[in-house]
Each structure stands twice: as C-alpha cells, then as structure tokens.
Amino acid sequence: MLQQYLTVKLHFLNQKKGVIPQISVIMGPCAGGAVYSPALTDFTFMVKDSSYMFITGPDVVKSVTNEEITQEELGGANTHTKISGVAHKAFENDIQALVEMRELFSYLPSSNRDESPQIETSDPADRLVPSLETVIPNESTTPYDIKDVINPVIDDSEFWEIQPDFAKNIVVGFARMDGRTVGIVANQPKVAAGCLDISASIKAGRFVRFCDAFNVPIVTFVDVPGFLPGTAQEHNGIITHGAKLLYAYAEATVPKITIITRKAYGGAYDVMSSKHLRGDANYAWPSAEVAVMGAKGAVSIIFRDPKEAEAQEQEYIEKFANPFPAATRGYVDDIIDPVTTRRQICADLAILANKKQTNPYKKHANMPL
C-alpha cells in the first residue's frame, strides 16, 4: 500500500513540476523513500527541533557504519539548511512556518501560464536611492553587504530570502519592484569575496530555473571576482556545477536585468547573467570593473619579472578597472548613477513586461547535472 502511494504521489509531483509551484513543509520525521516527495518539490522548509529528513536513520547508520549520530545531526533542520542545502529555510515553530508560507505564496503565480503577480504599491517606481552613492568601498578588496544594495532598491525593503544559511556567498530570494514579483540573485562580497563555488552555483542555478519556469523576471546584482580556486572545488566538479548556473541563465526567457556594482571578472562574470547569455538589460555602476581578472593577477601572468609586473599594475588598473571598455564593446548597455538603479530597473521591467522569447524545440535538454 505504501509503495503504491509513493509511486502515485511521486509520479504526480514529477508531472506537475514546472506546471504549478510545489512547496513542502516538514513538521515531523520524514525518512526512507518518503524523503523523495519533498525532494521533488520546488521549496522545502523545516521546523527547528521537531522535523528530520534522512534516507536511513541513526540506528541503521550505526549498524552499517558503526557511526553514532543523533537524528538532529543526521537530518535535522540545522543540517539541511546549513550543510546539505536540502531545505531552503527553517522556522521556530509550526505556526511561524505556516505564516511564512502564506507570505511566500503571495510572491508566486498559481501556474506556469500566469504572469508574475503584481500588486498595488505606495513605493514610487522612480524613487532615487541616495544611500547607493556610498555603499561601495573605495578599496576594491574591502567587503560590503550586498543586502545594503538590494533592500533600498526593492519595494518597501521587503525581501523574502531563499536559503539564507546555505552558500552565503550568493543571495537569492523574492522581492517586488513597482508591485511586480521579481527574483533577486546577487553575489555577496562579505562572504568568500563573493566568489562562485559549487554550492553557490547550484543554489543560484536552481532559483533561476524556478523563476524562468513561472514567469518571474530576474534581477541580478554582480560583484564577482571569479570562481573559488582550489583542489577541493576542482575535484568535486566545479566545472560541471558552475555550468548549471550558466545553463540556467542562458535558457531563461523571462526578462533579465543585470547591474554590475563592482567586480565582474572572467568566467564568473559570463555566468552571472551577462550580455553573452541573452541578458535583456545590462548596466554598470561607475565603480564596476569588467575584465578577465584582477590587475595583480593579470600582470603577474603577463610579466614574470616582479618589478616589471608592479610597474604595469597601475596601467592595467587605469585601462580596465572601470566600466568604459565594456561599454564601448557593447557588453553593458549603459553606465548608470547608482542612485537611479531602482528607477532604471522598474522602467525596464515595464518595457519587458510583454517580452516573448522561445527556445528551439526539444524534447528536453541534457543539462549539466
């Protein structure tokens, strides 16, 4: 009976994936084959100290591997929101979880045939944001909080973040601009300098695909110095996982608006909704740096003599550590005053509201899983 139930349920979830938004809220134990039900849904949420998810429980783990571990350590809310990334957020209790679900649903369309929801708002679309003039530090290596860019730009500073405790070097979530739901994707410079790694690529790639499936425009804030280097990343498949984010942006046909706030280096720049991936509107702040890599790294490769490299570094900075070369080549559409960012995005969203773009016919793509 259980097997028949799971077969029917899992088949239904799979068939409706991408047709209607699917959300799982785990309020108690969820073990064995039952875990594949929430795994197939778009978002999974847990309740702290009372919900657990695992394929095999602590007793089985101990008998097979002789490893002693508690339910919480194996598959609790803390584990799945911070380590595995299986759950998208954890709440203090059942009531908070249900209240937050009502809020989340307000951002989502009912199906893939509906447009991104739009509500009345008292926040003017042409509002200027003076705080953005000083949010970027003068020193390019100094971190800042990308939420100080996101919150003042969106309607009423209301941001419903997805996976806030997992892959913190990238920020994703839902907001509204001029009343319309948008998906926000942004590098987080205060964590790992905003570098993309395996977890960040998976997190952002999945979110972008959800937004595209349900007609939610995507606004991307870019400050990325590259992919995180190291043997751990390479050996665990950063090439394939990084391609997931690239694929998601390239495939997406919803309106895509990109703001480069500071660094946009190399392949990581390409992946972050660049013009090369069919970005509809790409802008740069005056503080933007669009280049293959940073000045120090570039001159150390070109010039083997340390003294010569040091002498050439300033010239490289003057030539490339600004948005003008990218603008002259058409990689960005305009260099905008940061204070006008909200006004520009809202205007573009209005223009792109009726955007129609299709991909070539295919049964389905063989994306880089």
N, C-alpha and C positions, 0 to 999 in steps of 0.2 A: 504493500500500500504506500509506504513512504517512498519507495523507488518510483512508483507511478506518479506520485505527487510531484516529486522533484523533477522528473522528466518533463511533465506538462508545464510546470512553473518555469523551469529554466528555458524551455523552448519558447514560451510566451515572452519572457524577458528579452531573449535574444532577438526575436522577431520584431519587437516594439522598440528596440534600441535605436535611437536616432529618429524615432517617429513621435514619441512623447517623452518628456523629461521623466526620469526614474530616480527616485531617492529612497535610500534605506536608512532607517534609524534603528540602531542596535541598542536594546534596553535590557538585555539579559544575555545568557550564554548562547553562542552560535558556533557549532562545532561540526566537524566532518563535512560531508557533502553539502550541508546547508549553507556553508560559507560562500558557495559559488553563486547563490542568489544575490546577496549584496555586491559581490564582486562584479556582477554583470550590470549593475545599475550605474547611473552617472555619478552620483554622490553617495557616500556612506558616512554616517555620523554615529558617534557612540556617546554613552553616558558614563562619566567617570565612576570608578569603583563598583560598578554593577554590570557592565557589559564586557563580554570577552568574545574573541574570534580566533579560532585556530583549526587547522586540519586534524591534528592529533593532540589530545590533551596532555597535561603534565604526567599522568600515570603511564601513558603509552610511551612518552618520551623517555621516562626513567627506565622502563623495562627494555627498551630497544637500545638506548644510547648510554644508560646509566647516568644521565644528566638530571640533576634535581633542579626544578624550576617551578615557580608558582604560576597560577593562572594569570595574574596581573603581568608578570614579567614575560610570559609567553605570548599572550594575546590580549592584553588589557588596552584601555584607551590611550594610555601614555605611550605604549609600544607602537601602536598603529598610527598615531598622529605624529610622532616624532622620529621614529626609526624606520618602519616599513613603508609608511606613506599610504597604507591600505585605506585608512579612514581620513576623511577630509577635515574633521573638526570634532572636538569632544566638549560636552556640556556638563554642568554641575549636577543636573537632575533631569528627570523626565519632563517636568513642566517647562523648564528653560528650553529643552530640546524642541518641544512642540511649538513654543512661541517663536523660536528662531526659524523653524521650518515654514511657518506662515509668512515670515518676513522674506525668506529665500524665494518662496513661490511667487511673491509679488514682483520679482525681477524676471520671471521666466514666462515664455509663451506656453500656451496649452499644448501645442503640437508643432511639428516642423512646417506646417502650412500657414502658421500665424506669423505676423511680423513681431519684431521686438516690442514689448509693451511700452506704452508711453502714457504718462500721467500729467496732470496739471502741476506746475511748479511756480513758486514765487521767486525762485533764484534766477535773475536775468541771464539770458544766454550771452549777452555782450559784456558781462561783468569783467572788469580788469582785476588782476591778481597781483598787487604790488609786492607781496612777500616773495614772489618768484625772482625778483631782481637780485636778491641777496642769498638765495638758498644754495647756490653752487659756490663752494670754497674757492679762494684764489689759487691755492695749490692743487694741482690736478690729482695728487695722490691722497688728498685729505678726504676721508669718507663723509657722507651725509646720509640722512634718512630719506629714501625716495617717497615715503608717505607724506613728507613735507611738501612734495610736489603734487602728489595725487589728491590729497584731501582738499586743498583750497581750490582745485580746478573743477572737481565734480560738484553736482548739486548738493547743497547743504552739508558738504563734507561727510556724507553717509556712504561708507564703503563696506560691502559685505565680502570679507576676505575668505578665500578658499585655501585650505591647508596652510594656515598661518604658522604652524610649528614644524613644518617639514620643508626642506630645501629653502631655507630662509634667504638665500642669495637671489631668489626671484620672488616677486609678489604678484599674485593673481587674484581676481575677485570681480564682483559685480558692483556697478555704480549706475548713476543716472546722469545724463547731460542733456539739459533742456528738456527734462522729463522722460527721455528715452533711455531704456536699459542699454548699457554698453559693458563689454568685458574689458577689464584692465589687465595688462601684462607689463611688468616693469622690473628691470634689474635693480637689485638692492645693493648699492655701493658700500654700505656699512657691514655687510657680511661677505667675506671672501672677495672683497673689492668688486662684487657684482659679477664675478666670473661665472660662466655657464659650466655646470658639471653634469654628471649623469642624472642625478635626482632632479635638478632644476630643469633639464631638458624634457624629462618625462612629465613632470608636473605641468610645465607650461604647454607642452605639446598636446596633452590630453585636454587641457582647458580650452585651447584654441579650437580644437576639433569639436568640442561641445558647442562653443559659440557659433561656429560655422553651421553645425547641424540644425541649430534652432534660430538662425537669422539674427543673431546678436552681433552688432558691429564691434570691432576690436580696436581699442586704443592702446598703443604700445609706447612706453617711455624707455628710451635706450641709454644706458650708461654701462657699457660692457668692454672690458679690456681684453677679452679673449676667452677661450676655453681653459678650464683649470688644468694646468700641466701636472704630469706625474705618472709613475708606472701604475699606480692603483687605478687611475682613470683609464689609461690606455688598455690595461689588461682586462678590465671589466667592460670594455666595449663602448667607450665614449664616442667612437666614430659612428656606430650604429644608433646609439641613443641620441646623439646630437642631431642625427639626420631625421629623427622623429619630429623635432621642433621645426626644422627646415621644411619637411614634408607637410606638416600641418598648416603652416603659413602659406606655402605655395599652392596648396589645394583649396584653401579657403576662398570663397567667392563673396563673402559678406564685405561691407565697407571696412577698409583697413587704414587707419590713420596712425602715423608714427611721428614721435617727437624725439629727436636726439638731444639730450640735455648736456652730455659731456663726451665721454669716450665712446667711440664706435670703431673697434679695431678688428681687422682681419675677418676670418670666417665667422666669428661670433656676431659681427655686425651684419653680415649677409643673412644669417639665420633669423635675426630679430626684425622680421617684417620689413626688410629693406625694399628699395625700389625694384631690385632684381627679382623679388618674389611677388611681383604684381601688387605692391603697395599702392593704394589709391592716392594718398596724400602724405608726403614725407617732408617733415620740417626739421630745421636745426636751430638751436639757440646759438647766440654768438660764442658761447663757451664750448661749443661742440668741436670735437677732434675726430675727423673721419680719415683713417689711414690703415695701412696694412698692419702696423704695430706701433708701439710707443717709440719715441725718439731714441731713448737709451738702447733699447733692444735692436732697433734698426741700424744705428751707426756701429754697434759692436759687431754686427754681422758683415756690414759692408767694409768697415775699416778695421783691420786686425791690430793695427798699432793703437794702443790705448790713448796716447796723446793726440793722435790724429782724430780718433773717434770722439774724444772730448771736445775738440775744436769744432767738429762738424755737427755736434748735437744741437747747438743753438740754431744753426742754419736749418736743420731739419724741423725744429720746432716752429720757426718762423714760416717755413713753407707749408707745413702740413698740419700743425696743431691748431687748426682753425677750420671753419666750415666752408670757406670760399672755394678751394679746389673742387670739393664735392659738388658745390652748387653750379660751378661753371661746366661740369661734366654731366649735369642733369641727375645726379644721384639723390639730391634733395630738391624739392620744388621751390623752397623759399627759406630764407633766414629770418626768423621772426623774433620780435621782442618778447621775452618770457612773460611779461605781464599780460600779453594779448593771447596767451595759449588757450584759455577757455573759449574766448570769442572765436578763435580760428577753428577749433575742433567742432564747436556747435554749428558754425556756418557750414563746415564741410559735411557734417552729419546730415544737415538739411538737404544739401545738394545731392548727396549719395543715397538718400532715402529710397529712391526708386532704381537703384543700381541693379542691373541684370547681367549676370555673367555665368556662363556654364563651362563645365569641363568636358573634354572629349568623352564620347560614350565608352563605357567599360562595364563589365560585369561587376568587378570591384578591383581596386588597386592592390598590389602586393607591397604594402607599405613596410618600412624597415622596423619590424617588430623586435 
